């Protein structure tokens, strides 16, 4: 082999190594969200870019143990990922024929008014309004501005039912293609279920689609009877009083009745942790074990489990401690369930 041939072979080997090294990274481009993003709710839309055939498998996982697998079919990949309250370190791993070719990690903080430890994001973390950013890549496939149909007053007869997705009717809303993940929950809020997104969101706001007024102002625009009833009461539960319906209720969808963010008992003890034992009911007068607050049948609400709402109204009441049943004293409240018990 001549010297020139040997040098040419060596250069070819070096070039191949360089190309292989370059191919092992810089493949994944995260369009959204940017690193150190703050989110308010539990569904995150992730948009990626990747050269065609650069990877044949994508694994997405978080520090909470959540995992998702994706087989890329184009150079733009969009999917929904579930967030847990607090810090979510999301790792995106691209593989080709079983070998990892690139990884990318993004930090997303899910803020929560419900959990004190997660009310304030870490330093450097900020909200990122997707619809107010540069989304040129996304606009190649998606319509990101409201259509005439989106702006029209809600009319169920006008909702197009031209296809179905997981048993749910596909509407004409431009929001559907990206946000259809909310339909996977058991309980979907009325406006969300028919994709009347502009009933609550303002397309002309800055940032785009922001809810400009407080929770209660938005919620009471439909729930007028509740507004009249609750604000006529002497005692109003804190979240209602400060206009924070979303502390307890998810405005889009939930797996729990009444669109609660957690099961009823778990939701209450998130703020009222000291009440979980039931000692507040009986104190040390009758029992040191406390009154049950869950795990027992509700004697009054047949077919339901005993929980905090068995005795307390979660919104408002004319009676102390937000008591149910229009009672003035603890003894009266007890008699609602234990009326057949005689005092000795």
Legacy VTK file of the C-alpha trace (Angstrom):
# vtk DataFile Version 3.0
C-alpha trace
ASCII
DATASET POLYDATA
POINTS 344 float
0.000 0.000 0.000
1.399 3.377 -1.008
1.816 6.238 1.426
-0.893 8.255 -0.363
-3.320 5.351 -0.171
-2.585 4.836 3.527
-3.112 8.537 4.254
-6.382 8.514 2.294
-7.609 5.496 4.265
-6.607 7.116 7.542
-8.454 10.330 6.651
-11.541 8.324 5.716
-11.472 6.551 9.065
-11.060 9.854 10.928
-13.955 11.419 8.971
-16.176 8.425 9.742
-15.345 8.710 13.449
-16.146 12.434 13.397
-19.444 11.830 11.629
-20.359 9.017 14.025
-19.511 11.202 17.008
-21.609 14.033 15.615
-24.463 11.600 14.996
-24.416 10.588 18.648
-25.567 14.027 19.727
-27.325 17.191 18.613
-30.183 15.168 17.151
-33.014 16.244 19.449
-34.251 19.823 19.226
-36.789 20.771 21.897
-39.106 23.413 20.446
-41.290 23.556 23.544
-41.101 23.872 26.482
-37.824 25.662 27.144
-35.762 24.463 30.077
-36.742 25.910 33.485
-40.409 26.404 32.611
-43.231 26.899 35.147
-46.573 25.214 34.472
-49.859 25.445 36.390
-51.625 22.243 35.369
-50.792 18.587 34.966
-50.653 18.163 31.186
-47.588 19.382 29.303
-47.424 19.506 25.511
-43.893 18.740 24.311
-42.752 19.521 20.762
-39.524 18.064 19.363
-37.603 18.257 16.119
-35.441 15.419 14.836
-33.932 14.567 11.416
-35.815 11.868 9.560
-34.430 8.371 10.281
-32.013 9.735 12.898
-33.812 7.671 15.543
-36.388 4.910 15.500
-37.436 5.056 19.143
-37.908 7.773 21.766
-38.259 7.173 25.498
-39.467 9.976 27.758
-39.247 9.630 31.519
-39.340 11.810 34.606
-37.962 11.749 38.126
-41.464 10.753 39.303
-41.261 7.403 37.531
-43.592 8.359 34.689
-42.607 6.944 31.330
-43.740 7.248 27.741
-42.580 5.550 24.532
-42.827 7.100 21.080
-42.016 5.790 17.610
-41.187 8.887 15.519
-42.960 9.108 12.183
-41.769 12.520 11.014
-39.169 15.161 11.775
-41.615 16.968 14.086
-42.869 15.023 17.126
-45.593 16.319 19.447
-46.987 14.548 22.493
-48.538 15.155 25.915
-46.700 14.292 29.122
-48.136 14.190 32.648
-46.625 16.492 35.277
-46.607 15.959 39.018
-46.663 18.938 41.421
-43.209 20.360 42.047
-40.054 19.691 40.043
-40.263 17.475 36.962
-36.931 16.572 35.399
-37.924 15.188 32.011
-35.349 13.133 30.130
-35.839 12.512 26.407
-33.777 9.626 25.031
-33.529 8.967 21.285
-32.311 5.553 20.095
-31.439 4.004 16.757
-31.382 0.194 16.409
-31.170 -0.186 20.160
-28.348 2.304 20.709
-28.798 5.721 22.319
-27.977 8.465 19.813
-28.961 11.552 21.812
-30.504 12.682 25.081
-32.031 15.938 26.218
-33.193 16.969 29.695
-35.619 19.761 30.520
-36.714 20.988 33.916
-40.390 21.870 34.378
-41.817 23.085 37.676
-45.520 22.476 38.188
-46.670 25.211 40.542
-49.526 24.520 42.968
-51.510 26.783 45.276
-52.703 23.629 46.999
-49.286 22.535 48.286
-47.315 25.215 50.119
-43.927 23.767 49.136
-44.775 24.206 45.458
-46.303 27.680 45.438
-43.062 29.427 44.504
-40.881 28.144 41.661
-37.113 27.795 42.078
-34.889 30.740 41.054
-34.559 31.046 37.288
-37.809 29.233 36.505
-40.418 31.301 34.646
-43.722 30.764 32.866
-43.497 30.272 29.122
-46.617 31.186 27.163
-46.549 28.905 24.141
-49.050 30.848 22.053
-47.151 34.120 22.527
-43.828 32.718 21.331
-42.203 31.994 17.990
-43.873 28.789 16.837
-42.999 28.740 13.174
-42.276 24.999 13.219
-45.604 24.217 14.900
-47.543 26.390 12.453
-46.493 24.051 9.648
-49.012 21.521 10.991
-51.219 23.364 13.477
-53.464 26.407 13.451
-52.414 28.434 16.496
-54.880 31.301 16.219
-58.617 31.040 16.880
-60.838 30.403 13.899
-64.250 31.936 13.255
-65.826 28.788 14.686
-63.794 29.166 17.891
-65.091 32.713 18.323
-68.723 31.883 17.659
-71.167 31.544 20.586
-71.418 27.934 21.703
-73.981 25.950 19.776
-73.841 22.195 20.252
-75.542 21.636 16.922
-72.589 23.277 15.178
-69.974 20.946 16.629
-68.728 18.766 13.802
-68.663 15.052 14.458
-66.634 14.000 11.438
-64.316 11.642 13.299
-63.815 10.017 16.658
-60.806 9.685 18.930
-60.906 7.214 21.799
-64.680 7.300 21.783
-64.795 11.087 22.016
-66.292 13.248 19.314
-63.807 15.376 17.417
-64.908 19.012 17.205
-63.905 21.753 14.809
-61.953 23.668 17.480
-58.390 24.542 16.565
-57.423 23.665 20.174
-58.340 19.992 19.793
-55.318 18.683 17.891
-52.863 19.660 20.635
-55.026 19.549 23.758
-57.178 16.465 23.161
-55.329 14.748 26.040
-57.775 16.274 28.510
-60.469 13.957 27.137
-58.662 10.965 28.658
-59.842 11.936 32.137
-63.008 10.540 33.713
-64.668 13.900 34.410
-64.352 16.699 31.862
-65.575 20.220 32.629
-68.524 21.329 30.471
-66.839 24.025 28.335
-63.768 21.827 27.833
-65.866 18.806 26.849
-67.360 20.697 23.900
-64.149 22.652 23.196
-65.658 26.023 23.966
-62.237 27.180 25.137
-62.925 30.886 24.619
-65.673 30.681 27.231
-62.854 31.055 29.750
-59.724 31.951 27.766
-59.219 35.304 26.040
-57.756 35.016 22.553
-56.905 38.735 22.530
-55.165 38.773 25.897
-51.439 39.132 26.474
-50.146 36.472 26.740
-52.534 34.908 24.257
-55.346 32.800 25.732
-54.700 34.001 29.260
-57.638 33.966 31.671
-57.641 37.661 32.508
-59.922 37.663 35.542
-59.942 35.678 38.776
-61.231 32.121 38.987
-64.489 33.121 40.624
-65.280 35.781 38.018
-64.829 33.232 35.249
-66.602 30.404 37.093
-69.543 32.492 38.273
-70.261 33.673 34.742
-71.867 30.234 34.355
-72.392 29.125 37.950
-74.691 32.012 38.829
-76.838 30.029 41.274
-73.784 29.069 43.314
-72.629 32.671 43.438
-75.980 33.867 44.776
-76.142 31.084 47.326
-72.571 31.096 48.628
-72.079 34.828 48.950
-75.299 35.144 50.905
-73.856 32.904 53.637
-72.198 34.071 56.850
-69.162 31.815 56.496
-67.282 31.245 53.224
-64.502 28.725 52.705
-61.135 30.399 52.132
-60.486 29.416 48.483
-63.963 30.612 47.457
-63.557 33.838 49.409
-60.269 34.755 47.690
-61.399 33.698 44.205
-59.288 30.554 43.889
-61.653 27.836 42.675
-58.756 26.072 40.940
-57.111 25.286 44.275
-59.661 22.490 44.662
-61.137 22.081 41.160
-59.373 21.477 37.870
-60.979 23.792 35.284
-60.367 21.313 32.467
-60.655 17.708 33.607
-60.004 15.293 36.452
-60.326 11.660 37.461
-62.319 12.685 40.546
-65.962 13.810 40.907
-66.645 17.547 40.701
-63.319 17.892 38.851
-61.448 17.838 42.149
-57.657 17.890 42.027
-57.535 14.988 44.488
-60.015 12.618 46.136
-62.155 14.605 48.553
-60.516 13.541 51.825
-56.981 13.833 50.441
-57.812 17.279 49.110
-59.020 18.555 52.479
-56.115 17.240 54.529
-53.638 18.825 52.125
-54.442 22.107 53.884
-56.037 20.783 57.082
-53.463 18.092 57.826
-54.000 18.190 61.584
-57.658 17.220 61.097
-56.916 13.854 59.500
-57.150 11.937 62.828
-60.647 13.129 63.644
-59.554 14.273 67.091
-61.018 17.698 66.333
-64.510 16.164 66.389
-64.435 14.613 69.845
-61.339 16.110 71.420
-60.489 14.166 74.564
-64.069 14.185 75.843
-65.384 10.908 74.458
-62.491 9.151 72.760
-58.742 9.465 72.410
-58.870 7.770 69.022
-60.862 10.454 67.283
-63.927 10.276 65.077
-63.517 8.504 61.700
-63.046 10.933 58.834
-62.969 8.309 56.072
-63.191 4.587 55.435
-66.745 4.276 56.791
-70.147 4.456 55.071
-71.794 7.864 55.285
-74.977 7.371 57.371
-76.767 10.306 55.735
-75.494 10.280 52.156
-76.413 6.736 51.256
-73.946 4.940 49.016
-71.116 7.371 49.727
-68.060 7.135 51.925
-67.714 9.250 55.036
-65.399 12.206 54.435
-64.943 15.818 55.472
-67.885 16.964 53.335
-70.168 14.693 55.374
-70.121 17.351 58.095
-68.655 20.450 56.456
-69.824 22.362 53.393
-66.757 22.878 51.191
-68.019 26.221 49.884
-70.144 28.206 52.330
-72.527 27.903 55.264
-74.565 30.022 57.655
-73.256 27.966 60.540
-69.927 27.785 62.403
-67.139 25.629 60.984
-69.045 25.475 57.674
-71.335 22.844 59.199
-73.847 21.075 57.011
-77.520 20.423 57.899
-78.271 23.940 59.232
-77.145 23.075 62.767
-76.124 25.567 65.453
-74.113 23.244 67.697
-71.864 20.197 67.587
-74.462 18.124 69.436
-77.072 18.931 66.788
-74.599 17.888 64.104
-73.880 14.579 65.863
-77.576 13.798 66.067
-77.866 13.880 62.280
-76.063 10.538 62.205
-76.396 9.350 65.787
-79.961 10.416 66.481
-80.890 6.963 67.778
-78.119 6.975 70.369
-79.153 7.762 73.937
-76.914 9.712 76.286
-76.304 7.821 79.562
LINES 1 345
344 0 1 2 3 4 5 6 7 8 9 10 11 12 13 14 15 16 17 18 19 20 21 22 23 24 25 26 27 28 29 30 31 32 33 34 35 36 37 38 39 40 41 42 43 44 45 46 47 48 49 50 51 52 53 54 55 56 57 58 59 60 61 62 63 64 65 66 67 68 69 70 71 72 73 74 75 76 77 78 79 80 81 82 83 84 85 86 87 88 89 90 91 92 93 94 95 96 97 98 99 100 101 102 103 104 105 106 107 108 109 110 111 112 113 114 115 116 117 118 119 120 121 122 123 124 125 126 127 128 129 130 131 132 133 134 135 136 137 138 139 140 141 142 143 144 145 146 147 148 149 150 151 152 153 154 155 156 157 158 159 160 161 162 163 164 165 166 167 168 169 170 171 172 173 174 175 176 177 178 179 180 181 182 183 184 185 186 187 188 189 190 191 192 193 194 195 196 197 198 199 200 201 202 203 204 205 206 207 208 209 210 211 212 213 214 215 216 217 218 219 220 221 222 223 224 225 226 227 228 229 230 231 232 233 234 235 236 237 238 239 240 241 242 243 244 245 246 247 248 249 250 251 252 253 254 255 256 257 258 259 260 261 262 263 264 265 266 267 268 269 270 271 272 273 274 275 276 277 278 279 280 281 282 283 284 285 286 287 288 289 290 291 292 293 294 295 296 297 298 299 300 301 302 303 304 305 306 307 308 309 310 311 312 313 314 315 316 317 318 319 320 321 322 323 324 325 326 327 328 329 330 331 332 333 334 335 336 337 338 339 340 341 342 343
